[in-house]
Amino acid sequence: MTSSAELTNPMRPWGAGRLTPYPTTIRRPHTTVVIDPTTQLGVFHNSAGEVVEMGKHGTSSGTETSTTTNSDSRNDQGHDQDSNQD
């Protein structure tokens, strides 16, 4: 139940002091994204329906191999790692 004192002197919500203005927004040059059925990649289109290039993204791959050099009760294990990025 709310008292009459609370109605005349409401407390400020605790989270209100943490609010800040939204950052400046950036308009992106695309308006729609569809999936190309052949490549399964997103294709971006502008408001005129033209394809918009959204830049290239690199790919990476890595491998890891595990090695065991002693098969008795105390295994001596190690591993190798490598990675490629383009």
JOMOBEL-V573808 format. One record per backbone hydrogen bond with DSSP energy under -0.5 kcal/mol. NH is the residue of the N-H (numbers start at 1). CO is the residue of the C=O. Records with the same first field share a line. If there is no record, write none. Layout:
BEGIN
NH->CO  CO
END
This chain:
BEGIN
7->3
8->4
9->5
16->13
17->14
18->15
19->16
31->45
32->45
34->43
36->34  41
40->36
43->34
44->52
45->32
46->50
49->46
52->44
61->84
63->82
65->80
67->78
69->76
75->73
77->75
78->67
80->65
82->63
84->61
86->59
END
